[in-house]
Amino acid sequence: MDIVNKSQNKERSVVSRLWNNKDARSVIIQILTIALVFAVLSIILHNITVNLAAIGKDFSFDFLGHTAGYDITFSPFLDYTSSSTHFEAAIVGLLNTLLIAFCGIILATIIGFVFGIMRLSNNWLINKIAYCFVEFTRNVPVLLHILFIHGIVIQLPVPRQAVNFIDSFFLTNRGLFIPKPEWGPNSWIVGLCFIISIAIVFILRTWNKKQQEKTGVIYPIFWISICIMVLFTLGSFFLTGMPLTWSVPELRGFNFRGGVSVRPEFVALWLALSYYTASFIAEIVRSGILAVSRGQNEAAGALGLTKSRTLQLIVIPQAMRIIIPPLASQYLNLTKNSSLAIAIGYMDLVATIGGISLMQTGKEMETMIIVLLTYLVISLIISAFMNWYNRATALVER
Amino acid sequence: MNSRISAIIAGIGVASLLSFSVAAGTLDDVKKRGVVRCVVTTGLAGFAYPDKSGVWKGFDVDFCRATAAAVLGDANKIKAVTSTGKTRFTKLNAGEGDVLWRNTTITFSRDNGVPLRFHGVNYYDGQGFIVKKKLGVKSAKELNGASICIQTGTTTELNLADYFKTNGMKYEAVPIETNDEARQNYVAGRCDAYTTDASGLAATRSTLTDPKNHIILPEIISKEPLGPATRHGDDQWSDIVTWVLNATITAEELGVTSKNVDQMKSSKNLEILRLLGVNELSGRKKLGLSKDWAYNIIKSVGNYGEIFERNVGVNTPLALKRGLNQLWNKGGLQYSPPFR
């Protein structure tokens, strides 16, 4: 028996023996895959080196330390001038990207939830308004929304014919100018009182929860909290002699000076990105709520819970588990879509380091690598946060 | 494990065989293709714009046509590759175009940092400002606090920052991608002034519905020598572009025009005869050009003065005077090395 088997094995070639062995085959396939991946990578790398050498370019990031030479008007967080470096320009761009992403995510979430719930309304008109909003918005490319809103915003009146509310708020095509609070010397007391009032409210709520568990009595805790906070803050404000003045915008020369200005480019990008993303979020919210079984609603009704309490305590917590994973993708989309900012001149990451710096230094490869990696990091952070939140709200199975 | 490593090495070997690069022989590519691809603007009246039937016209386009006439013997064999201020060098260096005729300022960093090869100046320009008359502004020095539209990715951005810093003034920069968008923002009053090269301002003003209500301020805040560019590392093609430009200037200096070029072939002036290929120019064959290359340029496109007057001169909507672009012996700066 033994001898026959051996001779048979010898007849089959080494390759086919390896191929017919399950473990060996898997190793072979893995080797081939790795070789393929490396081959593609090396084609790309080799191509880059050859072509950069052919046009006489080197690969280095030294330019980041050189003077940028251009101005970025919209830099709300950093003091940037034309003598700052390309690196600082990149940071300004990054902060502007983060600002638009942060503001956009908040507004998109609010609008999205409102329209998502409106979509479920029994009121025919409200339902259809939400339906039309969603369908008109999400079926048009986001770049057109941005250009559309920007087109409207720059047709607002020029500063000399500004829309004027009580001589303090001015709406122009250079932006919305609003008074800026300037806090006096004792204003920290007001801030402290505000924080104390929050602490008191927090203690009160904990106490109230215990009371409810013990006796079942629910106090109108929401209104009590509001009263405490308003009384504390306003009281301390008047007692310290109103340590607050307003810097009111004023037309001087070409533009308004003083106050806070919200630039039209920011507004256009913010609104367009927000309502565009909101149309997707609305559908996610609707599907999340519809996915909660009717039985849950009916059971809550049978227990005597009001409609709003049912939504608040039964439906939304269960819907959130379905809503959050696709919601995370929408947040990522919004952040990445913000790179369209250059179309209307909002100075984000792509417009600064990936735009003007690229142009002034001719470092296409390097600047694009920086931009790509930065977006990757931002997206991974958002992803990680949403995953954490998802786990935190997930159903604890027993 | 060993086989894994050898597979990787084999992969890299295959990869290096497969890789491709931007070919150095632009002239051969152009001849094989039968078309000169020029990187031009996305549209700037007088300089490069598609007319009603979609044919590209303008000052820069005429130089592109001159290049095609020299290389291929037919000025119509061109393809316009449009680009914004930001994408022009990338498009050229990536091989999407053969030559850049796109009112591009020659600077040290562009020549060496991007890098590019420049070939002389086909338009001497400088940066200026356009404002609405009703603002009552008479000088750029009165623009403190103004909002100013700029085309991003240009030298104007840097000049503007320098100028306002030097004069201790503040401004709000409104960066815009293309000339058309800049015009829209300026017209809507998003910015008080629009700044670009004076020639570009004249071009923009000519396309406004009410050109008379806008003025170009007297200050010219920079030197903007505009000229063609090619990729580094192709000396033959670079020399061709250099001498295409020189041929148009020399032709004007010698009084050779598209109308009299045939008579001029029997001229007594030896430089004219060399220019038009009646007498041989030593080194021409190395350039890979036919004997009548310059004749073809002048016959089909004209000399420098004709190109200027046809596209941007005083009888066009742009109404630009020759100024610095007059020939050197008539008070300007246009000067070509001799054809000898």
Interface residues (C-beta under 8 A of the other chain):
Chain A: I31 L32 I34 A35 L36 F38 A39 V40 S42 I43 H46 N47 V50 N51 A54 I55 G56 K57 G69 Y70 D71 I72 T73 T81 S82 S83 I154 Q155 V158 N173 R174 R252 G253 F254 N255 R257 P264 E265 I342 A343 G345 M347 A351 G355 I356 L358 M359 Q360 T361 G362 E364
Chain B: S3 R4 A7 I8 A10 G11 I12 V14 A15 S16 L18 S19 F20 S21 V22 A24 G85 K86 F89 T90 N93 S109 R110 G113 V114 P115 L135 L143 N144 G145 A146 S147 T152 G153 T154 E157 L158 L160 A161 D162 F164 K165 Y171 E172 A173 V174 P175 I176 E177 Q184 N185 A188 G189 R190 D192 R231 H232 G233
